[in-house]
Each structure stands twice: as C-alpha cells, then as structure tokens.
Amino acid sequence: MNPERTVTFGPSEADLDQAAALLRAGRLVAFATETVYGLGGDARLGEAVAAIYAAKGRPSFNPLIAHVASVAAAQQLVQWNDWADMLASAFWPGPMTLVLPLRLGHGVSELVTAGLPTLAVRVPAHPTAQRLLDKVGGPVAAPSANPSGKISPTTAQHVADGLSGRIAAIVDDGPCSVGLESTIIGLAGDNPMLLRPGGVPAEAIEAALGRKLVAHDAGDPLTAPGQLLSHYAPTASVRLNAQTPRPGELFLGFGPGICDLNLSAAGDLLEAAANLFGHLHRLDGMGKPIAVAPIPDRGLGVAINDRLRRAAAPRD
C-alpha cells in the first residue's frame, strides 16, 4: 500500500463536513466513538471496505460492524424483530451491536458481512460519531482503528501510531469514555445469543429481555467481529491472574497494591474498562512482558477478561 498523508480533524462542523466527504468518496476515516476509535469506510462501497481490510491487515473472513445514525437507518439494512426492538429501546444509542438477517435491497457490500447472511449493526452514542454518520447519510463499516490483532485504540494518538500513512484522516475528539468494544448480541436464531461481551454487561441485557442469553460456543464459525482467539494483543507476552510480577515483567494491577500501572486502584470495573487498552498501549511501549492482576469475572469484568484472554492467547 502506498503511503498517504493522514490529516487530523477536530469535532467542528467544518471538519466533520470534510470527514464525511472523504467517507462518501470511498476514503478511510478513523473517528471517536464511546467504545474505541473506529476505522470507517462507506459500507456500501466495496473498494472502501476492501481498503479497511488492507489498512488493518485484517482477515477477510472476519465480518465488520455497520455503524448508523438511528434505529430507522438500521431497519433499512436488517430484518427487524421484537428482540431487536427491546434491546434498541433499552441500549441504543450505546455500546451494543445487534446481528440480524440482512434485509432485501440492503445495499451493503458483501465484504462487510464476510459473505454471511447477517449484518452486525450499531447506533453509537458518541455525539461526534452521531453527527458524522448523519452527514455521511449511510452505513459506515468501522472496526477498531488499529492493525488487526493489536491493542484497540482509545485515543487519536493510538490510531496515528498504528495507521498513520494508511488512512486519509482521523477525527480526534479525545479519549473514549467506555474503552471497551460493544457487546454483540446475535438475534438471527431461535434465541438471543451473546456473541461477544463488551460495554453493556450481559446481566443488563438479560434483564431487558426477561430471559437468559445463549452462550456462543468458541468452536463455532465466526459470526461476528472480535471472535478471533488471538486479538487485542501487545507485542510482548501477557500473563493473566498474576498475584505478583516475575523478574523482568511489568505489572498491570487492579485494586490496591504496588504495580507499574493500575486499571483501578479502587477496584472499580467501569474505571478499569475505560483504562484497559490505554494502559496496555503504555506498557507495550516499554517492551517487556506484561503480568496482569486478577479481574473479577462479573459485570464489565467479563468483557475485560475476554479481551485479556485474547491478548494472552498463543499467536501464529
């Protein structure tokens, strides 16, 4: 890929007009959402979607999320159902993605779905993302704006460090408030299924639905983004559930105690989620193996542990 000049925009109306024009022209623009920074390309343009895969070095069998400005826009792309109504009413705009069967005449490139008959779709809550999507006037495919398999970006600088020269622009609107990717719920089968834990805890989703979610089997084929075993990975090795660091390791703590960086000294899972990727970026830059303190496997801790397990997984 030939290097291109990556420009940085802010959240002004004039800057967002330029960013939207680039997206409509088939160029790639990274932008802030409440979860992580997304690498956007017009989901209707096959060449733009192919450019996302190329810029990230992402396997083409790994589907993407289409971001839209409203529930009505989502309903133009997928076959809506009562479960989708319940979850959209409770959690959209917000850090939740719904996977539903494609609607006839949806207009989305087959590369977005990786050839599947379903589409992952989300209405983000971030006001700048909302304004940008409204200006584009169509679905924007946007995986996390980082090289595939690496730590997800929660600041514009993280994006620039990984993708500068590969994309047209970055819309910088500060750090992401949630700091974890969206929860993905599959609604194409007989029962709602948790495909990926994320920014909305499963307990809250089950309360909204009035039923338990079906668990996704790790051995099943990829049906949604973020299901690759090795993902969100620093360059150095990661060791989980460590009480103390070994010689030569950096220690990522949780709760009170001595460490190199602490996800939350107060043991707050919301704070830990927001800090996770940023802290991993900082530790990764120090070039040493990383040991991570145990994280409670409840609420947002389920999503944090999911990301950490993928960061620590063996790499090909």
C-alpha positions as CSV (number, residue, x, y, z in Angstrom):
1,M,0.0,0.0,0.0
2,N,1.4,3.4,-1.0
3,P,1.7,5.8,2.0
4,E,-0.8,8.7,2.0
5,R,-0.9,11.8,4.1
6,T,-3.2,11.2,7.1
7,V,-4.8,14.5,8.3
8,T,-6.3,15.1,11.7
9,F,-9.7,16.8,12.1
10,G,-11.4,18.0,15.2
11,P,-15.2,17.8,16.0
12,S,-16.2,21.1,14.4
13,E,-18.9,21.2,11.8
14,A,-16.5,22.2,9.1
15,D,-14.1,19.4,9.9
16,L,-16.9,16.8,10.1
17,D,-18.1,18.0,6.7
18,Q,-14.7,17.3,5.3
19,A,-14.5,13.9,7.0
20,A,-18.0,12.9,5.7
21,A,-17.0,14.0,2.2
22,L,-13.9,11.7,2.4
23,L,-16.0,8.8,3.5
24,R,-18.6,9.3,0.7
25,A,-15.7,9.4,-1.7
26,G,-14.5,5.9,-0.6
27,R,-11.7,7.1,1.6
28,L,-11.0,5.8,5.2
29,V,-11.5,8.0,8.2
30,A,-10.9,7.0,11.8
31,F,-13.3,8.6,14.3
32,A,-14.1,8.5,18.0
33,T,-16.9,6.5,19.5
34,E,-17.8,5.9,23.1
35,T,-16.3,2.4,22.9
36,V,-13.0,2.7,20.9
37,Y,-11.9,4.6,17.8
38,G,-13.4,3.1,14.7
39,L,-11.8,2.9,11.2
40,G,-14.6,4.0,9.0
41,G,-15.3,3.3,5.3
42,D,-18.6,3.6,3.4
43,A,-20.3,0.2,3.9
44,R,-21.9,0.5,0.5
45,L,-18.6,0.8,-1.4
46,G,-16.8,-2.5,-1.9
47,E,-13.5,-0.8,-2.6
48,A,-13.7,1.3,0.6
49,V,-14.4,-1.9,2.7
50,A,-11.6,-3.7,1.0
51,A,-9.3,-0.8,1.9
52,I,-10.3,-1.3,5.6
53,Y,-9.1,-4.9,5.5
54,A,-5.9,-3.8,3.7
55,A,-5.1,-1.0,6.1
56,K,-5.7,-3.2,9.2
57,G,-4.2,-6.4,7.7
58,R,-7.5,-7.9,8.8
59,P,-8.6,-11.4,7.7
60,S,-11.4,-11.1,5.1
61,F,-13.4,-13.8,6.9
62,N,-13.8,-11.6,9.9
63,P,-17.0,-9.5,9.5
64,L,-17.4,-5.8,10.3
65,I,-19.9,-3.7,12.2
66,A,-22.0,-1.2,10.2
67,H,-22.5,2.0,12.2
68,V,-25.6,4.0,11.5
69,A,-27.1,7.2,12.9
70,S,-30.5,5.9,14.1
71,V,-32.8,2.9,14.6
72,A,-34.7,3.8,11.5
73,A,-31.4,3.6,9.5
74,A,-30.7,0.2,11.0
75,Q,-34.1,-1.1,10.0
76,Q,-33.3,-0.3,6.4
77,L,-30.5,-2.8,6.4
78,V,-31.7,-5.8,8.5
79,Q,-34.8,-7.8,9.2
80,W,-36.0,-6.3,12.5
81,N,-37.7,-8.3,15.2
82,D,-39.2,-7.9,18.7
83,W,-36.0,-8.7,20.4
84,A,-34.2,-6.0,18.4
85,D,-37.0,-3.6,19.4
86,M,-36.5,-4.4,23.1
87,L,-32.7,-4.1,23.0
88,A,-32.6,-1.0,20.8
89,S,-35.1,0.7,23.1
90,A,-33.0,-0.1,26.2
91,F,-29.5,0.4,24.9
92,W,-29.3,2.4,21.7
93,P,-27.6,4.7,21.1
94,G,-24.8,2.9,23.0
95,P,-22.2,0.2,23.2
96,M,-24.3,-2.6,21.8
97,T,-24.2,-4.3,18.4
98,L,-27.1,-6.4,17.1
99,V,-26.6,-9.2,14.5
100,L,-29.7,-9.7,12.3
101,P,-30.6,-11.2,8.9
102,L,-29.9,-8.9,6.0
103,R,-32.9,-7.1,4.5
104,L,-33.6,-7.4,0.8
105,G,-32.1,-4.4,-1.0
106,H,-29.8,-3.5,1.9
107,G,-27.1,-2.2,-0.4
108,V,-24.2,-3.2,1.9
109,S,-21.1,-4.6,0.4
110,E,-20.7,-8.4,0.8
111,L,-17.2,-7.7,2.2
112,V,-18.8,-6.1,5.3
113,T,-20.6,-9.4,6.2
114,A,-17.7,-11.6,5.0
115,G,-20.3,-13.4,2.9
116,L,-22.7,-14.2,5.8
117,P,-26.5,-13.7,5.5
118,T,-26.4,-11.5,8.6
119,L,-25.2,-7.9,9.4
120,A,-23.8,-6.6,12.7
121,V,-25.2,-3.1,13.2
122,R,-24.8,-0.4,15.9
123,V,-26.0,3.1,16.7
124,P,-23.2,4.7,18.7
125,A,-23.9,7.1,21.5
126,H,-20.8,9.4,20.9
127,P,-22.2,12.8,19.8
128,T,-19.4,13.4,17.3
129,A,-19.9,9.9,15.8
130,Q,-23.6,10.6,15.6
131,R,-23.0,13.9,13.7
132,L,-20.5,12.3,11.3
133,L,-22.8,9.4,10.5
134,D,-25.7,11.8,9.9
135,K,-23.6,13.8,7.5
136,V,-22.5,10.6,5.6
137,G,-26.1,9.6,5.2
138,G,-25.5,5.9,5.1
139,P,-23.9,3.0,6.9
140,V,-20.2,3.2,7.8
141,A,-18.3,0.0,8.4
142,A,-16.0,0.6,11.3
143,P,-13.9,-2.0,13.1
144,S,-11.4,-0.7,15.7
145,A,-8.8,1.6,14.2
146,N,-5.7,-0.4,14.8
147,P,-3.7,-3.0,12.9
148,S,-5.5,-6.4,13.1
149,G,-4.9,-8.3,16.3
150,K,-3.2,-5.4,18.1
151,I,-4.4,-3.3,21.1
152,S,-7.6,-1.4,20.3
153,P,-7.2,2.4,20.2
154,T,-8.9,4.7,22.8
155,T,-7.2,8.0,21.7
156,A,-6.4,9.6,18.3
157,Q,-2.7,9.2,19.1
158,H,-3.2,5.4,19.3
159,V,-4.7,5.5,15.9
160,A,-1.9,7.6,14.4
161,D,0.7,5.3,15.9
162,G,-0.8,2.2,14.2
163,L,-2.4,3.5,10.9
164,S,-0.8,6.9,10.0
165,G,0.0,6.8,6.3
166,R,-2.5,4.1,5.6
167,I,-5.7,6.1,6.0
168,A,-7.0,9.5,4.9
169,A,-8.0,11.1,8.2
170,I,-8.5,10.9,11.9
171,V,-11.3,12.7,13.7
172,D,-9.8,13.5,17.1
173,D,-12.4,14.1,19.9
174,G,-10.4,13.0,22.9
175,P,-10.3,9.7,24.8
176,C,-13.1,7.2,24.6
177,S,-15.4,7.1,27.7
178,V,-16.2,3.3,27.7
179,G,-12.9,2.0,26.4
180,L,-14.2,-1.5,25.5
181,E,-15.8,-2.6,22.3
182,S,-19.5,-3.0,22.1
183,T,-21.4,-6.1,23.3
184,I,-22.6,-8.1,20.4
185,I,-25.9,-9.9,20.5
186,G,-27.0,-12.4,17.9
187,L,-30.7,-12.2,17.0
188,A,-30.8,-14.3,13.9
189,G,-31.5,-17.6,15.6
190,D,-34.2,-19.1,17.8
191,N,-32.8,-17.4,21.0
192,P,-30.7,-14.2,21.7
193,M,-27.0,-15.2,21.8
194,L,-24.1,-13.4,23.4
195,L,-21.5,-13.4,20.6
196,R,-19.0,-11.0,22.3
197,P,-19.1,-9.5,25.8
198,G,-18.5,-5.7,25.8
199,G,-19.6,-2.3,27.0
200,V,-23.1,-3.5,28.2
201,P,-23.0,-6.2,30.8
202,A,-24.9,-9.4,30.0
203,E,-26.9,-9.1,33.2
204,A,-28.4,-5.8,32.0
205,I,-29.3,-7.3,28.6
206,E,-30.9,-10.4,30.2
207,A,-32.9,-8.0,32.5
208,A,-34.1,-6.1,29.5
209,L,-35.1,-9.3,27.6
210,G,-36.5,-11.1,30.6
211,R,-34.6,-14.2,29.7
212,K,-31.1,-15.7,29.7
213,L,-28.7,-15.3,26.8
214,V,-27.5,-18.3,25.0
215,A,-23.7,-18.7,25.1
216,H,-21.7,-18.7,21.9
217,D,-19.5,-21.8,21.5
218,A,-15.9,-20.9,20.9
219,G,-15.6,-23.7,18.4
220,D,-18.4,-22.3,16.2
221,P,-17.6,-20.5,13.0
222,L,-17.0,-16.7,13.1
223,T,-20.4,-14.9,13.1
224,A,-19.4,-11.5,14.4
225,P,-16.4,-9.2,14.8
226,G,-13.9,-9.8,17.7
227,Q,-14.2,-13.6,17.9
228,L,-10.7,-14.4,16.7
229,L,-8.8,-16.2,19.5
230,S,-5.7,-14.1,19.4
231,H,-6.8,-10.5,19.4
232,Y,-6.1,-7.1,21.1
233,A,-2.5,-8.3,21.5
234,P,0.5,-6.4,22.7
235,T,3.9,-7.2,21.1
236,A,5.2,-8.8,24.3
237,S,3.7,-11.8,26.0
238,V,0.8,-11.4,28.5
239,R,0.4,-13.5,31.7
240,L,-3.0,-13.4,33.4
241,N,-4.2,-13.8,37.0
242,A,-0.8,-12.9,38.4
243,Q,-0.5,-12.1,42.1
244,T,2.9,-10.5,41.7
245,P,5.2,-9.9,38.7
246,R,8.1,-12.2,37.8
247,P,11.6,-10.7,37.3
248,G,11.6,-8.7,34.0
249,E,7.7,-8.4,33.9
250,L,5.7,-5.2,34.0
251,F,2.7,-5.5,36.4
252,L,-0.8,-4.2,35.4
253,G,-2.7,-4.0,38.7
254,F,-6.3,-3.9,39.8
255,G,-7.2,-2.7,43.3
256,P,-4.8,-1.5,45.9
257,G,-1.2,-2.6,45.7
258,I,2.2,-1.9,44.0
259,C,2.2,-2.0,40.2
260,D,3.5,-0.3,37.1
261,L,0.0,0.8,36.1
262,N,-3.3,0.3,37.8
263,L,-6.6,-0.3,35.9
264,S,-8.4,0.9,39.0
265,A,-6.8,1.3,42.5
266,A,-10.4,1.5,43.9
267,G,-11.3,-1.8,42.2
268,D,-13.9,-0.1,40.0
269,L,-14.7,-2.2,36.9
270,L,-16.1,0.8,35.0
271,E,-12.8,2.7,35.5
272,A,-10.8,-0.5,34.7
273,A,-12.7,-0.9,31.4
274,A,-12.0,2.7,30.4
275,N,-8.3,2.3,31.2
276,L,-7.7,-1.2,29.8
277,F,-6.5,-0.5,26.2
278,G,-4.7,2.8,27.1
279,H,-2.7,1.1,29.9
280,L,-1.8,-1.9,27.6
281,H,-0.6,0.6,25.0
282,R,1.7,2.3,27.6
283,L,3.1,-1.0,28.9
284,D,3.6,-2.4,25.4
285,G,5.7,0.6,24.6
286,M,8.1,-0.4,27.4
287,G,9.0,-3.6,25.5
288,K,8.7,-6.1,28.4
289,P,6.4,-9.0,29.2
290,I,3.2,-8.0,31.0
291,A,1.7,-9.6,34.0
292,V,-2.0,-8.8,34.8
293,A,-3.6,-9.0,38.2
294,P,-6.9,-11.0,38.6
295,I,-10.0,-9.2,37.5
296,P,-13.4,-10.2,39.0
297,D,-15.4,-12.1,36.3
298,R,-18.7,-10.2,36.8
299,G,-20.4,-7.2,35.1
300,L,-17.9,-5.4,32.9
301,G,-15.2,-7.7,34.3
302,V,-16.5,-10.4,31.9
303,A,-15.6,-8.2,28.9
304,I,-12.3,-7.1,30.4
305,N,-11.3,-10.7,31.0
306,D,-12.4,-11.7,27.4
307,R,-10.1,-9.0,26.0
308,L,-7.2,-10.1,28.3
309,R,-7.6,-13.8,27.4
310,R,-7.4,-12.9,23.7
311,A,-4.4,-10.6,24.3
312,A,-2.6,-13.5,26.1
313,A,-3.6,-16.2,23.6
314,P,-0.9,-18.1,21.6
315,R,-0.1,-16.3,18.3
316,D,0.5,-18.0,15.0
